[in-house]
Amino acid sequence: MTILKKAKYTGLLIGALATSVLISQQAAASEGYFQYAWGARHSALGGAGVADGKDATGQIINPANLMSLEGSEISLGMTLFSPRRKYTGSDQPGFSSMGEVVSDSNYFIIPNIAYSQRIDENSAWGLTVYGNGGMNTNFPAAGRPSPDCPPTGGEGIFCAGPLGVDLMQGFIAPSYARSFGNLSIGITPLLAFQRFKAEGLLAFSSFSSDAANLSDNGHSWAFGVSVKIGATYNLSDQFRVAASFQPKTKMGKLKKYAGLFADQGGMDIPMNFVVGIAFDMSDDVTFMADVKKIYYSKVGSVGNATNIPLPFGATGGPGFGWADVMAYKAGIEWKQSNQLTLRAGISTNDNPIGPEDVMLNILAPGVVKTRFTGGFAYKTSDTSSLELSAAYVPTVSVTGPEAFPGNPGHTIKVEMYQFALMLGWSNKF
């Protein structure tokens, strides 16, 4: 098959699948609301791999990883992801009177796709479609004692029916990489977009600068452009170091929620970077370790404190109070035979939510910290492989005060645990 034909057929396949990828990235085994990994291989390795890109999805972490591949490769994957979120109040009059309420919508199917192709001995290009998520919740409109809500009545956690949000961020990402001896450098122009919806917040209308654009307005969309750059350096035949960096992505306003998010609906995508190493312990065993930082605090609508004395939506107004997140990842890969490769990993990250910001973060309890991962790849032919990975994230909870005057001693607890199963297929040309 010629290069032009391969590009044509692969482009058609990517185009057909891109839409499903972009509209389904609603939840993710997350570092805050960033995914910890993309693709079956890196998922099984705890998300490590900035310095070791042995499959096409490695370019998502570091575009310089394209130079680790020979020929062309397409990688397809599907993840069954289940985040379990729960809210528990202290059973006292007010917003904390609900007791325990469990979020619905516990299962999600998330596709994954990547393509890579060598141009010549010193250059390569690729294309990926991927996303962030993990901030969506759907708490049912459970009944309330009537004294707990305004005279107009109401039900649900905030007296305004079902409560929840749906955030999805997607990227269309072509990449180019080039090697200069032991150094490889890659660049990825990013077309970014995000979709957001909130419901059940109308009780906060008197605290909003634009009550008509606070809640229950359906999906709002915003777009932006950015770039990711990466580099890998081979210190020896067995040892590699690498880094990648993505600056803050300036996004358009989420206009339907200009009365909720600070700065009239602004919600940029945070700056983040990854550094890491890869060490070939033998011909068959590779160890990887990464450190990643996400600067949530630099995005006002996410990082501003919830108790800022300004209305929601105002310039410099309240946010979700998220702190920056530092993540640490390690993985090991063992080529057990020519057909079977085994993988395992672990990662841990900071919890971005403190007790003082728990109440608003019922909407987005991104509190998980440690995940345990594993998986394998099995070659079904000289060019094709099937991959399987699994991840488990133990329960983490945060408890804090109900953030309304006159309710001393009232507490709210948010908690979450997760598990995921990913099936992947790759083919080299």
C-alpha positions, 0 to 999 in steps of 0.5 A: 500500500502506498503512503498516499493510500495509507494516508487516505484510508487512515484519514477517512477512518480517523474522520469517522471516529473523531466525532464519537471521540469528541462527543463522548469524552465526558468522564475520565480517570482524572488528575482533577479533570485531566486524564491521567493517561491515553491509550491502553499502553499508557493507562496500564503503565500508570500514565508514565511514558513521556520518555518512552513512546512505543505506540502511536498514542505516545505523541499525546504525552510528548510529540517527540515520541513519534521518533520512537516508532518505525513505519506507520501505526494506527491505534484504536481503543475503547474504555469502559469507565465508572466514576462513583460520586457521593454527597453526604450532608450532616442531616441538619436544616439547610443545604446539608440536610439531605443525608446521603445522595449518590450521583447517577450516570456511573458508566461511560464509553470513551473511544481513543484514536491515534495515527503515526507515520514516518516521513524519513529517517529523521522525521515523522508526523501523526494525528490524535483526537483526545479529550479531558473530562471527569467533572460531570455529575448527576445528582437526582432531585431527592425530596427535602423537608419543606422548611429547608428550601425557599417559600417557593419550595423545591427539591434536590441538593440545592432546592432547584431539582437535579444537580450536576455539571457536564464538562468535556474538553477535546483536542484535535492534534496533528504532530510533527517530530524531528531527530537531531542525533540523540535529541528528538523534538516534537510540536503539536498545534492544538485545536481545542474546544469545550462543552459545558452544562450545569443544572440545579443552581438556580437557588444561587441566582441572588449571588450571580452577576447574570442570573439568566446565565447561571444554570439550566441553559443546556450546553454552551461551547467554546473554542481555542488554539494552543500548542504542545512542545516536547523533547527526548534525549537519549543519554545512552542506548538504555536511558532516556530523559524527556519533557513536554509543555503546554501553555495555558490555552485561552478559550472563548467564553461559555456565554450561557454560563456567564453568571456562573464562571468568573470573568463572564464565563471564562474557562481557559485550559490550564498550563501543564508540563511533564518531565520523566525518564525511561530506563531499559533494565534489560532487552525485555524490561523497561521502567518509566517514571514521570512527574506532571504539574497542572496549574489549575490555580491560574485559571480564575473560574477554577482556581479562585476561592469560593468565598470571594466577596463578589457575585458569581460571573464577575471579573475576579469572582468566585471559582471552585477553589482548586489548587495546582495538582502535582502527579507522580507516575511509575510503570514497568513493561516486561516483554515476556515473549514475542507475543505477550507483553505485561505492564503494571503501574501506579500514580498518585496526585494532589487533591485539588479541593480543600475543606473550605471549598467543599460545598460548591465542589459537590458539582465536581468532586475531583478528589481522587488521588492514587490509582493502581493499573495493569494490563497486557498486549498480545500480538495476533500477527506480525503487525497487529496487537490486542491490548487490555488495561485496567485501573482502580482508584480507591475512595477519597473523601473531603469534608467541610462546612456548609458555606452559608452564614447562620449554619454553624456546625453543618458539614458536607462530605464529597467522595469518589472512587473509580475503576476502568477497563480499556480494550485496544487494537493497534496495527503497524504498516 
